[in-house]
Amino acid sequence: MENISLLLSEALSPYQVSIGPAGALGKRLVTLKNAAGAIVIERNFSAAQLGDKRQLTDVVDGLHRDLMVVEGRIEPCVIAAMRNLSQSAGYATARPFV
């Protein structure tokens, strides 16, 4: 877990990242703190999410998105609209049955 903690700290700089011990279901609490030491985000992730490179990338992307919301750089409704747009774009480019 130490290597994962270092990777997360590097990816989420300037925030301080700590990974808590495994809970009853094997989940770990990931905490991000600002320079003043105040907790900004706390999220639970499974060992699989933190142990697999592809899933760890998704974890970092999700935390980046959450940080943007917390920092006021993006509104949650914008994220929902972007998801909706990307899902409906697949339908718009599909050819109708003839």
N, C-alpha and C positions, 0 to 999 in steps of 0.2 A: 504494500500500500504506500510505502514511502516514495517509490518512483512515481506512482500515480499522483500523489500529493504534489510532488515537484512539477510534474507536467501541467496539472491544473493551475498551480501558482504561476507558472510561466505564461500559460494561455490567458489567464484572467487578471494579469497584472494591471493595475497597481493594488488590487484587492488581495488580502491575505486569505489563503484557503487552508482549512483544516478538515480532516476526515475523521469522524468519530469511530469508536469501536463498533463491531457488528452487533446488531440488535437481535432480538429473538427470531426474526424471520430472515436474518442474514443481510438486512438493509443497513446501510451506513449513512449517517447524517453528514452532509457536506455543508460547511458554514463558510460564508464569505464575509469578511470584515473590511471596513474602510480603514484609511490611515489613522483615524482617531481610535480605532478598536471597536467601533460600533458594528453590530451585526446588521448586514444589509440583506442577505438572503440565507435561508436555511432550506435545504431540500434533502429528501431521502432518496437514495439510489441503491439498486441491488448490486451485489458483487459482480454479477454478469455484466451490468452496464459499465462498471468501472474497470473491469478486467479485459474487455474486448475493445480493440482499437476502433472499430467502426462505431460501436455503441458509445465509446468514450467521446468520440467526435460529436455525436448527437447530444451528449450531456453538456459539452462545452458550448455548442450552438444554443442549446436551451438556456443555459446560464447567461450567455451573452444577451439573448433576447430579454430575459428577465431583468438583467441589469439596465438595459435600455428603457424598460418600463419604469423601474425604480428611479432612475435618474431623470425621468421625464422627457427622454429623447424620442419616445414613441408611445402612442396610446394603445392599450390592449385591443380596442376596436379596430385599429389599423392592421394588427396582426390577423385578426379574424377576417377582415376584408381581403387581405392578401391571400390567405388560405382559400377563401371562397373563390377568388378570381382564378387561382391556379387550378383548382378543381374543375371549375366551369370552362376553362380554356381548353381542356381536353375534350369536352363535349362539343365545343364550338368548331373545332378543327376536324371533327369526325365527319365522314361522308354519310349522307343519308342513304337509306336503302332505296334502290330504284326498282 
